[in-house]
Amino acid sequence: MTQTQIQEAIKKYSITLAEKDGKEVLKLQMPKSQKVVTEITAAKEEIIVELKHQQEERKIAQIEREAKWAKQREEQDAIDKPLLEAMHKKADELRATIPADHIEVITDQTGDLDGDPILKYTADGIEINWQDVNHIGWASAIRPGALGSFASIKICSISKEKLEQIKTAKINSKNQKEKEEQIETDRITAIFAKAKETGEKQYITHYTADCNDPHEECSTDIITEWAMPDGTKTITRQHTW
């Protein structure tokens, strides 16, 4: 096989290098023609040389691409540096206007809605509703000719008193949730105890779900949960039309 034929065969039959029992072998999409198989087998050593040559060329090309990207990033960083410095200076100026009885609110972008950033607000580790935040302003870095910023900082604050109120409300809500969960746990425990004592299933709760029978024209099922005397839970399903 000529060099051109070897290159064409590598591409056509997706020939790659592999190793088997410590020896280099060829992996390929097996051609239908026995003649081609014979030709590839006869040219195995030349194909291996070509595959290694192609691997080396790809490595060199990758190194060159990475060097080019690194240079482009370096050049862009040099352009962006004064823009970012100006952004941070503006942000510091905005911070200086935060009222004395306030603390800064940290903003993190969590998404994007039609070009508008979706932000999460936190202060002292507490997530805050945007309505409770004092929105002061934006500091942005914009490249020449660009329509939008490539970096930005939003400066916000919240009064210490308001933050304490939010903390208290969250703690109370958490405590109430834990209390309700414990009440529900105690209720279910008592139901299972009664089922065991009486030897009869006991009602726990019910809820609705989509009908699960494709042979029925029902729209909604009523699911009922029962505590069984053996300590297990079972459900019954009732179709509704």
N, C-alpha and C positions, 0 to 999 in steps of 0.2 A: 504493500500500500504506500502511495506517495504521502508526503506531509499534508497536502491538501485533503486527500482522502481520509487520513487519520483524523484530522480536525473535523471534517464533516461527519464521520462516524461517531465521534465523541458527542457531538451535538445532537445528531439524529437519534442515537440509541441511549442518550443520557448516561454515558459511561462515566463512572467514578472509581476512585481508588478505595480499596478496603483491605483489611488484614484478616487472614485466616490461618490459624496454626503457625503464627509468626511469619507468614509469607505474604507478600503483596499480591492481591488478586484484583480482578476487574469486576465491578458490578454494573449491569446494564439491563435495559429493557430488551429481552431476547428477540432478535429478528426472526422472521419466519423462514427466511432463506438459509439453508444449510451452507450455501456458498459463502454468504456474508459471515456466518459463524466461523467458518474455517479461516477466512481472511483475517478476522479480528484476533482469533487465537494465534495465527502465525505472526501477527504484528504486535503481540502482547507487549514485548519489551519496549518497542518504539512508542506505543500508546501510553505506557506508564511514564516514559520520559516526557511526552507531550503534556500529560496531565499534571505532572510535577511543575513543568514550565508554566502552565496556565495558573496553577496555584500560586507560584511565586509572583507572577504578573499581577494577580489579584491582590496579594499582600502589598506589593509596591504601590498599586493604585490606591488602596485603602489608606496607606501611610500618607500618600500625597494629598488625598482628599482631606484627611484629618488635619494635616499641616495647613492646608488652604483654609479650612473652617476655623482653625485656631487663629490664623492671621486675621481673618475677617472679624472674628469675635474681638480680638485685640484692638483692631481699628475702630470697631463700633463702640467698644468700651471707652476708648479715648474720646470719642465724640459725645458719648452719653455722660461721662464723668461730670463735666461742669453743669449739665442739665439736672443731674441727680443732686449735686451739691446745692444748686439753687432751690430745688424742691424741698430738701431737708431744712434749708434756711427759712423758707416760707413756713414750713410746718412748725419750726421753733417759734416763729413770730405769732402764729395762731395759738400755740400752746400758752404763750405769755398772756393771752387774753382770757384764759380759763379763770372763772371767779374763784376767790380765795376759799370759799366753803365748798368747792367742787373738787372731784378727782377726775383724772382723764379716763375716758372709756376707750377700750381697745376695739378696733374694728377689723374684722377678717372677712374677705370676700369668699363666699361659699358657692357662688354660681353667677349666672348672667341671664337676664331677662330682656330680650330684644335690645341688647346693647347697654342696658342699665345693670349695674352690679347688684347682686343680692348679698347683703351684709349681715354679719352676726356681731352683736354688741356684747362685750363682757367688761365687767369691772370687779376687781378683787375676786376673780374666779366665778362670779355670778353672771349668768346670761340675762340680758336686759332687753325688754321690748323697745323698739325704736321710738315709740311714742314717749317713753320716759327719759329719752336722751336729749341733751342740749347740743344741737348740731351747730358747730362753729364754722367749719369751712374745709375746703380741699386745698392741698398742695400737690401740684402735678408736674411731671416732667414730659415735655412734648418735643419731639424731634422736628426740625425745620421742615415745613411742608406737609406735616402729618395732620390728619383730622382729629385724632384722639391721642391721649397720653399713653406712654408705654409703662409708666409707673405713677402711682398716686398714693397719697396718705390722707385719710379723713380724720380731722381732729374733732373730737366730741368730749363732752363731760357730763357728769351727773352730780347732783348735790349729795353730800355725805348723808344728810337726813333722809333723802329719798332712797338712797341705796340701802340704808339700814331698814327702812320700811319694807323694801322688796325682800331683803334677807329674811326678815321676820315672817313675812307672808309665805315665803317658800318653805321655811322650817315648819310653820304651822300646817301647811298643806301636806308636807311629807309625813308629819306626825299623824295627821288625820287619816291619810291613806293607809299607813301602817296599822292604825287602830281598826279601820274598817276591814282590812285584810285579816287581822287576828280574829275579829268578830265572825267573819265568814268561815275561817278555819275551824273555830270552835263550834259553829252551827253544823258544819258538815260532819265533824267528829261525833257530835251528839246524834246526828241522823244515823250514822253507821252503827253507833252503839245500840240505838233502838232497833235497827234491823237485825242485829245479832241477838238481841234480847227476845224479840218477838218471833224471829224466824221468818219474817215477811219483808219483802222489799219495801223501801221507803222512798218517797218523793224527795228529790234534791232541788231540781230546777227545770225550766224548759225555755226553749228559744226557737226561732224560725230559721229555716235554711231553704235553699232552692230544692225543688223536687229532684230526686235522684233516680227516678224510674222512667226511662225513655219510652216505655210502653203505656204510660199513663199520661193524661192530659192535665195533670195537676200543675199548679204554679208554685205552691209553697208547701213545705213539710213542717210539721211541728215536732221538734226533737225534745224528748223528755229524758232526763237523767235520773237513774234510780240507784240507791245504795242497796246492795245485796247482803244477805245474812253472812255470807262467807268473806265479807270485807272487800269484794270487788265492786266495780261500778259498771252498770250496763245502760244502754239507751234503747228507747223505742221511738219509732218514726211513724207519724200519721200524715197521710197525704191530705191536702185540702184543694178544693176546686173553686 
